[in-house]
Amino acid sequence: MSESTSQDIAHRILVVEDDASYGLLLRYQLQREGYEPIVVQSGEEGLKKLGESEPSVVLLDVMLPGKDGRVILDEIHRNIPELPVVMVTAAGSVEMAVECMKRGAYDFLTKPFEFERLYAILRNAIEYHELKMQVRNLEGALFQKHGFEKIVAASERMRKVIDQAQRAAASDSDVLILGESGTGKEVLARAVHYGSSRRNGPFVAINCGAIPEGLLESELFGHEKGAFTGAVARRAGCFEQAHGGTLFLDEIGEMRPDMQVRLLRALEQREIRRVGSDKTIKVNVRVFSATNQNLPKRMKESKFRTDLYYRLAILVLEIPRCATGAKTSQRWRDISWSRPAARDTPAPRIFQPRPCACSASTTGPATRASCATPSSAPWSSRTDRTSRSRACRRNWCGASSSA
């Protein structure tokens, strides 16, 4: 017997087989192997059981009464694309096997087959299904980590920016994000990416202002082996790495004019050429750019190309500067206290000041005025005032030392 008998959880196998006797044989063999088989005799019944039983693998006969097995295969993959389906038939041919594999079947078996081969296919299919489910769960966790709900918007202006960003996520246009340093331009770009149709593609970020002038072209477009000193192997650039996803160009305002020309062509043609190569490569990428500089001012100074600006600024999101004040500070304190503490992290210690004796009668915190001596015993010298101030400070700080 295989390892599946030692598993704590019996994997469900949905068997769609119109031959009743062969279905009983499959049920018996699968039960012996530790699986939980669910046998039905038609494709329509199999589709109904699909949502109820949540199987790990489907064994599907090709020749079925009513709907053909290949039609059922298409419907299964339309509803549950990650579910592996093994096609089974008694009248198999190479053409039929190729057709089923093109339609998305995991494997193809021709009756009669050895059950050891079936068990090996099922083990691999179950492992494949579990890996697909793990990937889907990780993608969901990644989306939650970088989603819009993780962005704190305390001001009305910032809430409007979030609303604009959510609408930008529904499109596939390039986005320019403006804002001061530290306002979260990359955080917003990631949120738009993971809220868009490109969420399953890569998100590649590069800081254009932190890379030396001679290396930026190679970082963006890649290079061939021997293109320059130190190019010991071919390397894909950021545009190629972000194919099918999003490329985030941070500090775009720092890019020198000659690189702006190369970037403009890449954005217009959606094709690049590696350094040292004479071949162009088509790329499917959405470009986000960000800067903390005043680009219209730099355009007037001829430091930034006007045509590149309008190519980048199809959609513009401007993040307001970080607000200050009591309401914002209280908002951040509420967020900090509401977040769950890490494991084995001690509870925060809150120090309450101990009022000094001279302010015991007051209900608010002690002040210099409340620490004053009654008029019947005025401070007679600077030494008296200093000693009273030190005593007051000792009373205030006593709580922290005794806590």
C-alpha positions, 0 to 999 in steps of 0.5 A: 500500500502507498503512504496515503493509508497513513494519512490522518485525513482521507482525500476525497476522490470523485469518480465519474464512471457510467459503468456501474461494475467498474465504478464498484471496482474503483470504489473498492480499490480506492478504499483499500488505498485509504481514499474516500471515493465518491462514485457517480454515473453521469457528468451532471451528477458529478457537477452537483457532487463537485460543490458538495464533496470538495474532492482533491482529484476527479477521475472522469470517464471520457465517454459518458451518457448525456454530456461528454466527459470533455465538456464536463472537463471544461466546466470543472476547469471553468469553476475550479481551475486548480482542481486536477482531473484525470481522464479515463477511457476504454477507447483511448487514442493518442489524438484523444489524449492530446485533446484532453491534455490541451483542455487542461486534464492532469493525466490520461489513463486507458482501460484496463490500467494497473492500479499501481499506476493509478495510485502514483498519479493520484499521489502526484495529483493530490500534491499538485492540488495542495501546492495550488491551494497553498499558492492561492492562500499565500496570494490571498495573504499577500493581497490582505497585507498590501491591500487598501484596508491596510492604508490609514487615511485619517484625513478627508484628502487622503480618503479621496486619494484612496478612492481614486487609487481604487478606481485606478486599480480597475484600469490598466493605465500607467500611474504617476504618484506625487508626494513628499518623502515618507508619505507612502508612495510605494505602499499606495502603488502596491495596493493598486497593484494587488487590487488590479487584474495584474495581482498575480504578476510580479511587482518590481520596484527600482529607485532611479535616484539610488543607482549610478548613472552608468548602471541604470540602463542595465538595471532597467533593460538588462544586458548581454554577456560581455556588453561591458566590463563585469557583464559575465552573464546575460541578465534580465532587466526590471522591464523583463522581470515585471512582465505580466505585472507592474514596474514601480519607478521610484524617484523618477524625477532624478533620471538624467535626460538621456535615460528619459529618452530611452524610457520614453521609447520603452513606454511608447513601444512596450519593447526594450533592447538589452545593453549589447543586443540588437534584438528587441523584446516585447514586454507586457508591463504596467508602469507606476512612477513616483517622485517628490519633486515638482515635475512641472517646474523641472520641465520649465527648467528643461530637466524633465521631458514634457512628452515623458511626463504626459506618458507617465501621468495618464493617471495621477495620484497626489498624496497629501503631506503628513498631517500633524496635530492632536487628532492625528497623533491620537489616531496613530496612538489608537492604531498602535494600541489596537494592533495585536502584540507579538508573542511573548511581548511584555505588556506595555508599562504605563507610568502615572505621575505621582502628584507632589504633596503641594499639589495633592489638593488639585485634581489636574496635573501639578504645575509650577503655580500649584507647587507654590508655597502659600502666601504665609510662607513665601520663598525667601531665597533662590536656594529655597526655590531650587530645593522645592523644585527638586523635591517636586521632580522627585515626587513626579519621577518616583512612579517610574522608578517604583513601577 
